[in-house]
Amino acid sequence: MPMPVQTLLSIFFMERYVAYCMRRFDSLVTVRVAGLGEVVSVFDPELIGEVFTGDPGRWLGGETNARFLKAPAGASSVLLLDGEEHMRMRRLLLPSFHGDVVRAHADLVGALTGAEVERWPVGQPFRVHPRMRAITLEVVLRAVIGVRDERRLARLRSLLSRVAGANLFAFWAESAMPRLGGRALASRLPWIAARREADRLLYEEIAAHRADPRGGDDVLALLIAAGEDGAPLSDAELRDQVMTLLVAGHETTSTTLAWCFERLVRHPHCLERLWEEVAAGGGEAYLDAVVNETLRVRPVIDQAVRTLTTPTELGGHVLPAGTTVAASILGVQLSEAYENPQEFRPERFLDRPPPPYALIPFGGGVRRCLGASFAVMEIKTILRTAIEHIRLQPTRERPERPVRWRRFTVTPGRGARVIVHAKTGAAPLKAIT
């Protein structure tokens, strides 16, 4: 098929297109997509394992990510770096996502969720996705950036939602045409204008943090305190990492949450079992299973991309240097590695762990998402809090179609519409501080 047709299929009918490729070509297929060119898509878990565990100097991720994320994330973003610079930035970022640090923010996430759920109407259809975006953005502002000034908090709340809400085409156009951001036209493009002002306020917040280091536990404070060999991160590096966490974390987490609600209300027996577990106040086995199953059947990022620096053998084919290779997250997670892969059945994760490299929503290897533990904490806390306080039902029986052109992530086509048919009267949560 010509490139324009393949591109349109990749954007508007990704799940069907991937299923077609897997049926016809098994584990490897070359597709042509505008913006990426020729891409070798990999569907087999063992071959994906080779991609993720291969020499990072041979399998570059930053170079490929830069095609779409250089403009919003910034040149020193951990997503865009390769080699030693990438490993250095990961070392500096890792302490900010240590288990104890992540758990310290759970009460904040729960309080934000409780306040949001209290505002949900009873008996009226509404879209969950925007509500999830509001919660996760507030988490970024308070737990990641640690904004202390109320005026700056209110302004960033408005600006960063517009920055994160830009779609893939916008990110690609600006990254492919770097001069675009410096031209007069840029002031008329809402996401660029918003990011310019957001950058100014972020630098103000960085200066405020430096001037008043009170030992905060927000990610920005931890990054300012970090450093290697006496070389702390510059203001520009700090800005880039914060913006990376916004672009790569806020939108992906909120979309996963929207899919969790969309899947649960259409599988009432799963929703009821989850409610029973939450009401019992016991373990989180089924909650973990629901999150994993949602990430499996509705991955919000459909592929993890690498670029080869040297000729490399993969699946019996020698791929030349410069080849773009995509580990198909969507493909492998809906493959025959799972029994009845199209079914939403969280119980499968109670029976046995997934096969190696068959559940990869956060990527893998040295480029696995740094914020994965933080994202999972957010998702579980928000789901548990919401389920404890409300009872839900769908607005219609038909599932919502995955849509990937509206935003950077693959989102529910109708915004995950639900109806709250009852509030349980559970004990109120702690006030937000």
Secondary structure as UniProt FT lines:
FT   HELIX           3..12
FT   HELIX           14..25
FT   TURN            26..27
FT   STRAND          28..33
FT   TURN            34..36
FT   STRAND          37..42
FT   HELIX           45..53
FT   TURN            56..58
FT   STRAND          59..60
FT   HELIX           62..73
FT   TURN            75..76
FT   TURN            78..80
FT   HELIX           83..93
FT   HELIX           94..97
FT   HELIX           99..104
FT   HELIX           106..118
FT   STRAND          126..127
FT   HELIX           128..139
FT   HELIX           140..145
FT   HELIX           150..164
FT   HELIX           168..176
FT   HELIX           178..182
FT   HELIX           184..188
FT   HELIX           190..211
FT   HELIX           219..225
FT   TURN            229..230
FT   HELIX           235..245
FT   HELIX           246..250
FT   HELIX           251..265
FT   HELIX           268..280
FT   HELIX           285..297
FT   STRAND          303..308
FT   STRAND          312..314
FT   TURN            315..316
FT   STRAND          317..319
FT   TURN            321..322
FT   STRAND          324..328
FT   HELIX           329..333
FT   TURN            336..337
FT   TURN            341..342
FT   TURN            346..347
FT   HELIX           348..351
FT   TURN            356..357
FT   TURN            361..362
FT   HELIX           365..367
FT   TURN            370..371
FT   HELIX           372..389
FT   STRAND          390..394
FT   STRAND          402..403
FT   STRAND          411..412
FT   TURN            413..414
FT   STRAND          417..423
//
